């Protein structure tokens, strides 16, 4: 198994187990997140600090932690030298009591650790559930391919 695949599998494991220390350890401090769509978290976000202090509190704040699971299903669907594509399912309930059964596609790039994540998901579902009461998180720029 490749080092990059280990990093991605640990990234997903960290989400599944809510292990924020592991989650941070597999990513470069200057990691870039490009989040698709037109949600309050969409756009380009730079740096692990911004991820941990701005984005994750918004997302995790909208999830009913007792009734929600990330990574109920996971599949790595492509792997090349510096790129891995994974698809993950999550299901459960948002804090507004609505169902949040979601599929995510992640495209990872690497520079020793995870250096970039492009994330695609049903932003309309997220807006009605986990992001319903969230204030916009100012991105560092628009989503970039």
TITIFI-146344 format. One line per 3 residues: number of its first residue (from 1); their letters; for each residue x, y, z of N, C-alpha, C, O, CB. Coordinates in nm, 3 decimals, padded with zeros to 5 digits. Glycine has a CB too. Layout:
BEGIN
NUM) a) X/Y/Z/X/Y/Z/X/Y/Z/X/Y/Z/X/Y/Z; ...
***
This chain:
BEGIN
1) xxx) 00.084/-00.118/00.000/00.000/00.000/00.000/00.089/00.124/00.000/00.193/00.126/00.065/-00.096/00.000/00.122; 00.048/00.227/-00.073/00.129/00.348/-00.085/00.115/00.436/00.040/00.017/00.428/00.114/00.088/00.427/-00.210; 00.215/00.518/00.060/00.210/00.614/00.172/00.091/00.708/00.156/00.024/00.739/00.254/00.341/00.696/00.179
4) xxx) 00.065/00.753/00.034/-00.048/00.842/00.011/-00.181/00.775/00.047/-00.269/00.838/00.106/-00.051/00.888/-00.135; -00.195/00.650/00.012/-00.318/00.578/00.046/-00.332/00.565/00.197/-00.442/00.578/00.250/-00.320/00.439/-00.020; -00.221/00.540/00.266/-00.225/00.536/00.412/-00.273/00.669/00.469/-00.354/00.672/00.562/-00.085/00.502/00.469
7) xxx) -00.224/00.779/00.413/-00.267/00.911/00.459/-00.417/00.929/00.441/-00.486/00.977/00.531/-00.192/01.020/00.384; -00.468/00.891/00.324/-00.611/00.906/00.296/-00.695/00.816/00.387/-00.796/00.859/00.442/-00.641/00.875/00.148; -00.653/00.693/00.402/-00.728/00.602/00.489/-00.729/00.652/00.633/-00.830/00.638/00.702/-00.669/00.460/00.483
10) xxx) -00.618/00.710/00.678/-00.616/00.768/00.812/-00.702/00.893/00.821/-00.763/00.919/00.925/-00.473/00.800/00.853; -00.708/00.971/00.713/-00.795/01.090/00.708/-00.941/01.048/00.727/-01.014/01.106/00.808/-00.778/01.167/00.574; -00.983/00.946/00.651/-01.120/00.895/00.665/-01.142/00.832/00.803/-01.248/00.852/00.863/-01.151/00.793/00.555
13) xxx) -01.045/00.757/00.853/-01.057/00.695/00.985/-01.075/00.803/01.092/-01.153/00.787/01.186/-00.932/00.608/01.017; -01.001/00.912/01.077/-01.012/01.022/01.173/-01.152/01.082/01.172/-01.206/01.116/01.277/-00.909/01.130/01.142; -01.211/01.096/01.053/-01.349/01.144/01.047/-01.446/01.045/01.112/-01.536/01.083/01.187/-01.391/01.169/00.901
16) xxx) -01.424/00.919/01.082/-01.513/00.815/01.136/-01.509/00.810/01.288/-01.612/00.789/01.352/-01.474/00.678/01.079; -01.391/00.829/01.346/-01.375/00.815/01.491/-01.367/00.948/01.564/-01.349/00.952/01.686/-01.251/00.735/01.520; -01.380/01.058/01.490/-01.371/01.192/01.547/-01.236/01.215/01.616/-01.229/01.277/01.722/-01.486/01.215/01.647
19) xxx) -01.131/01.164/01.554/-00.995/01.178/01.606/-00.929/01.299/01.540/-00.865/01.286/01.435/-00.911/01.047/01.582; -00.946/01.415/01.600/-00.896/01.538/01.539/-00.744/01.545/01.538/-00.686/01.610/01.451/-00.952/01.658/01.612; -00.679/01.479/01.631/-00.532/01.476/01.630/-00.482/01.400/01.507/-00.391/01.447/01.438/-00.478/01.411/01.761
22) xxx) -00.540/01.284/01.481/-00.504/01.208/01.361/-00.538/01.286/01.235/-00.459/01.291/01.141/-00.575/01.072/01.360; -00.655/01.347/01.234/-00.700/01.426/01.120/-00.598/01.533/01.084/-00.566/01.552/00.966/-00.836/01.491/01.150; -00.546/01.603/01.184/-00.448/01.709/01.159/-00.313/01.652/01.118/-00.242/01.711/01.037/-00.432/01.796/01.282
25) xxx) -00.276/01.537/01.174/-00.142/01.483/01.152/-00.117/01.436/01.009/-00.001/01.425/00.969/-00.120/01.369/01.246; -00.220/01.408/00.933/-00.202/01.356/00.797/-00.204/01.468/00.692/-00.194/01.441/00.572/-00.311/01.254/00.766; -00.217/01.592/00.738/-00.228/01.705/00.646/-00.115/01.805/00.668/-00.068/01.825/00.780/-00.363/01.774/00.662
28) xxx) -00.072/01.866/00.558/00.026/01.973/00.567/-00.037/02.093/00.637/-00.157/02.116/00.624/00.079/02.012/00.427; 00.043/02.172/00.710/-00.011/02.292/00.774/-00.073/02.390/00.675/-00.164/02.464/00.710/00.098/02.362/00.852; -00.023/02.390/00.551/-00.076/02.482/00.449/-00.172/02.413/00.352/-00.186/02.455/00.237/00.039/02.545/00.371
31) xxx) -00.237/02.307/00.397/-00.333/02.233/00.314/-00.438/02.329/00.257/-00.477/02.427/00.321/-00.401/02.121/00.397; -00.482/02.299/00.137/-00.586/02.378/00.071/-00.710/02.291/00.056/-00.702/02.177/00.010/-00.538/02.431/-00.069; -00.824/02.345/00.094/-00.953/02.280/00.074/-01.031/02.361/-00.028/-01.055/02.481/-00.008/-01.033/02.266/00.208
34) xxx) -01.071/02.296/-00.137/-01.160/02.355/-00.235/-01.294/02.285/-00.219/-01.308/02.167/-00.251/-01.104/02.341/-00.382; -01.392/02.359/-00.170/-01.523/02.303/-00.140/-01.622/02.353/-00.245/-01.640/02.473/-00.263/-01.570/02.340/00.004; -01.684/02.258/-00.314/-01.770/02.292/-00.428/-01.902/02.352/-00.385/-01.939/02.352/-00.268/-01.796/02.168/-00.512
37) xxx) -01.972/02.405/-00.484/-02.109/02.448/-00.464/-02.126/02.592/-00.424/-02.038/02.676/-00.441/-02.171/02.364/-00.364; -02.245/02.617/-00.369/-02.284/02.752/-00.330/-02.337/02.751/-00.188/-02.444/02.806/-00.160/-02.390/02.809/-00.427; -02.262/02.689/-00.099/-02.303/02.683/00.041/-02.227/02.787/00.122/-02.142/02.858/00.068/-02.279/02.541/00.099
40) xxx) -02.257/02.797/00.250/-02.189/02.894/00.336/-02.043/02.857/00.361/-01.968/02.938/00.415/-02.262/02.905/00.469; -02.001/02.736/00.322/-01.861/02.696/00.338/-01.789/02.676/00.204/-01.672/02.638/00.203/-01.854/02.568/00.418; -01.856/02.701/00.094/-01.797/02.679/-00.038/-01.684/02.777/-00.066/-01.681/02.889/-00.014/-01.904/02.690/-00.147
43) xxx) -01.592/02.733/-00.150/-01.480/02.817/-00.191/-01.348/02.752/-00.154/-01.343/02.636/-00.113/-01.490/02.954/-00.128; -01.243/02.829/-00.169/-01.107/02.783/-00.138/-01.069/02.832/00.001/-01.079/02.950/00.033/-01.003/02.835/-00.245; -01.025/02.737/00.083/-00.984/02.767/00.219/-00.841/02.718/00.236/-00.809/02.603/00.206/-01.080/02.701/00.324
46) xxx) -00.754/02.807/00.286/-00.612/02.776/00.295/-00.569/02.759/00.441/-00.594/02.844/00.526/-00.529/02.887/00.229; -00.503/02.648/00.466/-00.439/02.626/00.594/-00.517/02.539/00.690/-00.640/02.546/00.699/-00.414/02.756/00.658; -00.442/02.458/00.760/-00.500/02.368/00.859/-00.566/02.446/00.972/-00.669/02.404/01.025/-00.393/02.275/00.915
49) xxx) -00.508/02.559/01.009/-00.566/02.640/01.116/-00.706/02.688/01.078/-00.797/02.682/01.160/-00.475/02.760/01.147; -00.723/02.736/00.955/-00.855/02.781/00.910/-00.954/02.666/00.908/-01.070/02.682/00.946/-00.846/02.845/00.769; -00.908/02.549/00.865/-00.994/02.431/00.863/-01.043/02.399/01.004/-01.162/02.375/01.026/-00.920/02.310/00.804
52) xxx) -00.952/02.398/01.099/-00.985/02.355/01.234/-01.064/02.461/01.312/-01.146/02.426/01.397/-00.859/02.321/01.310; -01.040/02.588/01.285/-01.104/02.693/01.365/-01.226/02.757/01.299/-01.309/02.817/01.367/-01.004/02.800/01.396; -01.237/02.745/01.166/-01.349/02.809/01.096/-01.446/02.709/01.034/-01.567/02.717/01.056/-01.297/02.900/00.989
55) xxx) -01.393/02.614/00.956/-01.480/02.522/00.882/-01.538/02.410/00.968/-01.659/02.392/00.974/-01.405/02.462/00.767; -01.452/02.336/01.034/-01.501/02.221/01.111/-01.601/02.259/01.219/-01.699/02.186/01.238/-01.386/02.148/01.173; -01.582/02.369/01.292/-01.684/02.404/01.391/-01.821/02.430/01.330/-01.924/02.400/01.392/-01.639/02.526/01.468
58) xxx) -01.825/02.485/01.209/-01.953/02.509/01.142/-02.019/02.377/01.106/-02.137/02.356/01.134/-01.933/02.596/01.016; -01.943/02.286/01.044/-01.999/02.157/01.002/-02.035/02.072/01.123/-02.148/02.024/01.134/-01.899/02.081/00.912; -01.940/02.054/01.214/-01.966/01.969/01.330/-02.072/02.030/01.421/-02.144/01.957/01.490/-01.838/01.947/01.409
61) xxx) -02.083/02.162/01.421/-02.186/02.228/01.501/-02.327/02.201/01.452/-02.422/02.214/01.528/-02.161/02.376/01.503; -02.341/02.164/01.326/-02.473/02.136/01.270/-02.511/01.989/01.272/-02.622/01.952/01.233/-02.478/02.184/01.131; -02.420/01.905/01.319/-02.443/01.760/01.322/-02.481/01.717/01.463/-02.419/01.758/01.560/-02.317/01.682/01.274
64) xxx) -02.583/01.635/01.472/-02.619/01.574/01.601/-02.517/01.463/01.627/-02.530/01.352/01.576/-02.768/01.516/01.599; -02.417/01.494/01.706/-02.303/01.404/01.727/-02.343/01.266/01.780/-02.273/01.168/01.756/-02.206/01.467/01.822; -02.453/01.258/01.851/-02.498/01.130/01.905/-02.570/01.044/01.801/-02.582/00.923/01.818/-02.590/01.153/02.024
67) xxx) -02.616/01.107/01.694/-02.696/01.037/01.594/-02.643/01.057/01.452/-02.721/01.071/01.358/-02.840/01.083/01.601; -02.512/01.059/01.439/-02.452/01.081/01.308/-02.323/01.002/01.298/-02.249/00.988/01.395/-02.426/01.231/01.284; -02.296/00.950/01.175/-02.171/00.878/01.149/-02.115/00.917/01.014/-02.185/00.910/00.913/-02.192/00.727/01.156
70) xxx) -01.989/00.956/01.013/-01.915/00.969/00.889/-01.864/00.831/00.851/-01.852/00.743/00.936/-01.796/01.072/00.903; -01.835/00.811/00.725/-01.771/00.688/00.674/-01.852/00.562/00.701/-01.797/00.459/00.740/-01.634/00.673/00.737; -01.983/00.569/00.678/-02.061/00.445/00.688/-02.025/00.353/00.572/-02.034/00.231/00.584/-02.212/00.475/00.689
73) xxx) -01.985/00.411/00.460/-01.931/00.339/00.345/-01.816/00.423/00.291/-01.821/00.546/00.294/-02.041/00.313/00.234; -01.715/00.356/00.241/-01.598/00.425/00.189/-01.537/00.341/00.078/-01.527/00.218/00.090/-01.495/00.453/00.300; -01.497/00.408/-00.029/-01.429/00.338/-00.137/-01.328/00.432/-00.201/-01.359/00.545/-00.236/-01.530/00.285/-00.242
76) xxx) -01.206/00.382/-00.216/-01.106/00.453/-00.296/-01.133/00.412/-00.440/-01.124/00.294/-00.473/-00.955/00.419/-00.250; -01.166/00.510/-00.525/-01.208/00.475/-00.661/-01.100/00.499/-00.765/-01.112/00.452/-00.879/-01.331/00.552/-00.698; -00.994/00.572/-00.728/-00.882/00.594/-00.822/-00.758/00.631/-00.743/-00.766/00.700/-00.641/-00.916/00.705/-00.928
79) xxx) -00.644/00.584/-00.793/-00.517/00.617/-00.730/-00.409/00.623/-00.837/-00.383/00.525/-00.907/-00.481/00.514/-00.619; -00.346/00.738/-00.848/-00.229/00.756/-00.933/-00.120/00.818/-00.846/-00.142/00.843/-00.728/-00.261/00.844/-01.060; -00.007/00.844/-00.903/00.110/00.885/-00.826/00.082/00.991/-00.718/00.113/00.969/-00.601/00.215/00.938/-00.919
82) xxx) 00.023/01.101/-00.755/00.005/01.211/-00.661/-00.142/01.248/-00.643/-00.174/01.361/-00.603/00.082/01.333/-00.709; -00.232/01.155/-00.671/-00.375/01.184/-00.662/-00.452/01.059/-00.622/-00.429/00.951/-00.675/-00.428/01.239/-00.797; -00.542/01.076/-00.527/-00.633/00.969/-00.486/-00.774/01.027/-00.484/-00.795/01.139/-00.437/-00.594/00.908/-00.346
85) xxx) -00.870/00.950/-00.535/-01.010/00.989/-00.533/-01.085/00.889/-00.446/-01.076/00.768/-00.465/-01.071/00.995/-00.677; -01.159/00.943/-00.350/-01.238/00.858/-00.262/-01.382/00.905/-00.259/-01.411/01.022/-00.282/-01.180/00.857/-00.122; -01.471/00.812/-00.230/-01.611/00.844/-00.211/-01.653/00.790/-00.075/-01.620/00.677/-00.039/-01.701/00.786/-00.326
88) xxx) -01.725/00.871/-00.001/-01.764/00.837/00.135/-01.912/00.865/00.154/-01.965/00.964/00.103/-01.679/00.914/00.237; -01.976/00.778/00.228/-02.114/00.805/00.269/-02.117/00.833/00.418/-02.038/00.778/00.496/-02.207/00.686/00.234; -02.208/00.919/00.455/-02.230/00.952/00.595/-02.381/00.958/00.615/-02.455/00.994/00.524/-02.162/01.087/00.634
91) xxx) -02.424/00.923/00.734/-02.567/00.935/00.758/-02.595/00.964/00.904/-02.516/00.935/00.994/-02.639/00.808/00.716; -02.712/01.022/00.922/-02.753/01.056/01.057/-02.842/01.177/01.057/-02.914/01.205/00.961/-02.634/01.079/01.146; -02.834/01.248/01.165/-02.927/01.357/01.188/-02.852/01.486/01.214/-02.746/01.487/01.277/-03.019/01.324/01.305
94) xxx) -02.909/01.594/01.164/-02.856/01.728/01.193/-02.916/01.775/01.325/-03.011/01.716/01.376/-02.889/01.829/01.077; -02.860/01.882/01.381/-02.914/01.933/01.507/-03.055/01.988/01.490/-03.127/02.004/01.589/-02.822/02.042/01.563; -03.096/02.019/01.367/-03.234/02.065/01.345/-03.331/01.947/01.326/-03.445/01.965/01.282/-03.239/02.158/01.223
97) xxx) -03.284/01.826/01.359/-03.363/01.702/01.356/-03.392/01.648/01.216/-03.464/01.550/01.202/-03.493/01.723/01.426; -03.338/01.712/01.113/-03.355/01.662/00.977/-03.248/01.559/00.945/-03.137/01.565/00.999/-03.351/01.778/00.875; -03.282/01.464/00.857/-03.187/01.362/00.815/-03.078/01.426/00.729/-03.104/01.510/00.644/-03.258/01.248/00.737
100) xxx) -02.956/01.383/00.756/-02.843/01.427/00.675/-02.768/01.304/00.627/-02.663/01.267/00.681/-02.748/01.523/00.756; -02.822/01.241/00.525/-02.760/01.125/00.462/-02.690/01.177/00.337/-02.755/01.218/00.240/-02.867/01.011/00.426; -02.559/01.176/00.339/-02.481/01.250/00.241/-02.376/01.160/00.176/-02.326/01.065/00.238/-02.413/01.371/00.307
103) xxx) -02.344/01.191/00.052/-02.230/01.129/-00.018/-02.131/01.240/-00.051/-02.167/01.349/-00.095/-02.277/01.054/-00.149; -02.006/01.208/-00.027/-01.897/01.300/-00.055/-01.800/01.236/-00.152/-01.773/01.116/-00.143/-01.824/01.342/00.075; -01.748/01.315/-00.244/-01.635/01.274/-00.327/-01.520/01.365/-00.290/-01.534/01.488/-00.287/-01.669/01.280/-00.482
106) xxx) -01.405/01.304/-00.263/-01.284/01.379/-00.227/-01.174/01.347/-00.326/-01.150/01.231/-00.360/-01.239/01.347/-00.082; -01.108/01.451/-00.372/-00.989/01.435/-00.456/-00.872/01.491/-00.376/-00.869/01.609/-00.343/-01.005/01.509/-00.597; -00.776/01.404/-00.347/-00.662/01.439/-00.263/-00.537/01.456/-00.347/-00.513/01.381/-00.442/-00.639/01.332/-00.156
109) xxx) -00.456/01.556/-00.312/-00.322/01.573/-00.369/-00.223/01.572/-00.252/-00.260/01.595/-00.137/-00.311/01.707/-00.454; -00.097/01.545/-00.283/00.002/01.520/-00.178/00.133/01.593/-00.204/00.175/01.615/-00.317/00.028/01.371/-00.167; 00.196/01.629/-00.093/00.332/01.679/-00.092/00.391/01.636/00.043/00.410/01.718/00.133/00.338/01.837/-00.112
112) xxx) 00.420/01.508/00.054/00.463/01.449/00.180/00.345/01.407/00.265/00.342/01.295/00.317/00.549/01.547/00.256; 00.250/01.496/00.280/00.122/01.469/00.347/00.011/01.519/00.253/00.039/01.562/00.141/00.113/01.540/00.490; -00.112/01.513/00.299/-00.222/01.567/00.218/-00.202/01.718/00.207/-00.194/01.789/00.307/-00.363/01.532/00.282
115) xxx) -00.195/01.765/00.082/-00.171/01.908/00.059/-00.292/01.979/-00.002/-00.299/02.102/-00.001/-00.052/01.925/-00.032; -00.386/01.901/-00.053/-00.506/01.961/-00.111/-00.619/01.861/-00.110/-00.599/01.742/-00.134/-00.479/02.011/-00.255; -00.740/01.911/-00.081/-00.860/01.829/-00.085/-00.966/01.908/-00.162/-01.000/02.020/-00.126/-00.910/01.792/00.061
118) xxx) -01.017/01.846/-00.268/-01.135/01.901/-00.335/-01.253/01.817/-00.287/-01.248/01.694/-00.289/-01.121/01.897/-00.495; -01.358/01.884/-00.244/-01.473/01.814/-00.186/-01.600/01.848/-00.263/-01.631/01.965/-00.288/-01.489/01.850/-00.036; -01.673/01.743/-00.299/-01.800/01.756/-00.371/-01.908/01.683/-00.292/-01.887/01.571/-00.248/-01.789/01.700/-00.516
121) xxx) -02.022/01.747/-00.275/-02.133/01.689/-00.200/-02.261/01.762/-00.236/-02.258/01.861/-00.309/-02.107/01.695/-00.046; -02.373/01.713/-00.187/-02.503/01.774/-00.213/-02.517/01.898/-00.125/-02.558/01.889/-00.009/-02.620/01.672/-00.187; -02.483/02.014/-00.180/-02.483/02.136/-00.100/-02.625/02.181/-00.066/-02.645/02.247/00.036/-02.411/02.247/-00.175
124) xxx) -02.724/02.147/-00.148/-02.863/02.182/-00.116/-02.908/02.107/00.009/-02.973/02.165/00.097/-02.957/02.151/-00.236; -02.875/01.978/00.017/-02.908/01.900/00.137/-02.837/01.959/00.259/-02.897/01.974/00.365/-02.869/01.751/00.119; -02.709/01.991/00.244/-02.634/02.049/00.356/-02.696/02.181/00.401/-02.704/02.208/00.521/-02.486/02.071/00.316
127) xxx) -02.740/02.264/00.306/-02.800/02.393/00.340/-02.930/02.378/00.419/-02.962/02.463/00.502/-02.828/02.472/00.213; -03.002/02.271/00.394/-03.129/02.247/00.464/-03.110/02.182/00.600/-03.202/02.179/00.682/-03.219/02.160/00.380; -02.991/02.131/00.624/-02.970/02.051/00.745/-02.854/02.107/00.828/-02.874/02.196/00.910/-02.942/01.904/00.708
130) xxx) -02.734/02.056/00.807/-02.622/02.091/00.894/-02.577/02.236/00.882/-02.517/02.290/00.975/-02.506/02.001/00.865; -02.604/02.299/00.769/-02.563/02.438/00.751/-02.679/02.536/00.759/-02.663/02.655/00.728/-02.493/02.453/00.618; -02.795/02.488/00.799/-02.917/02.571/00.798/-02.904/02.699/00.879/-02.953/02.803/00.838/-03.033/02.490/00.850
133) xxx) -02.840/02.692/00.992/-02.828/02.810/01.079/-02.687/02.867/01.083/-02.655/02.950/01.168/-02.872/02.775/01.220; -02.602/02.822/00.992/-02.461/02.861/00.995/-02.438/02.996/00.927/-02.499/03.026/00.824/-02.375/02.755/00.928; -02.351/03.073/00.985/-02.307/03.198/00.922/-02.205/03.163/00.814/-02.132/03.065/00.828/-02.247/03.297/01.028
136) xxx) -02.199/03.241/00.708/-02.100/03.214/00.603/-01.957/03.220/00.656/-01.922/03.304/00.739/-02.117/03.314/00.490; -01.876/03.129/00.606/-01.733/03.127/00.636/-01.663/03.187/00.515/-01.668/03.132/00.405/-01.680/02.980/00.668; -01.598/03.300/00.535/-01.534/03.370/00.423/-01.420/03.285/00.368/-01.326/03.252/00.440/-01.481/03.509/00.467
139) xxx) -01.427/03.251/00.239/-01.318/03.173/00.180/-01.200/03.263/00.144/-01.211/03.386/00.144/-01.365/03.098/00.055; -01.088/03.199/00.114/-00.971/03.273/00.067/-00.980/03.301/-00.082/-00.896/03.373/-00.138/-00.844/03.196/00.099; -01.081/03.245/-00.146/-01.102/03.264/-00.289/-01.206/03.166/-00.337/-01.259/03.087/-00.258/-00.972/03.247/-00.367
142) xxx) -01.236/03.168/-00.466/-01.335/03.076/-00.520/-01.277/02.935/-00.534/-01.156/02.916/-00.538/-01.386/03.127/-00.655; -01.366/02.839/-00.541/-01.328/02.700/-00.569/-01.244/02.696/-00.697/-01.275/02.765/-00.794/-01.455/02.609/-00.584; -01.139/02.617/-00.696/-01.055/02.601/-00.816/-01.037/02.454/-00.848/-01.017/02.371/-00.759/-00.916/02.669/-00.795
145) x) -01.044/02.422/-00.976/-01.016/02.285/-01.018/-00.868/02.260/-01.016/-00.823/02.150/-01.049/-01.074/02.257/-01.158
***
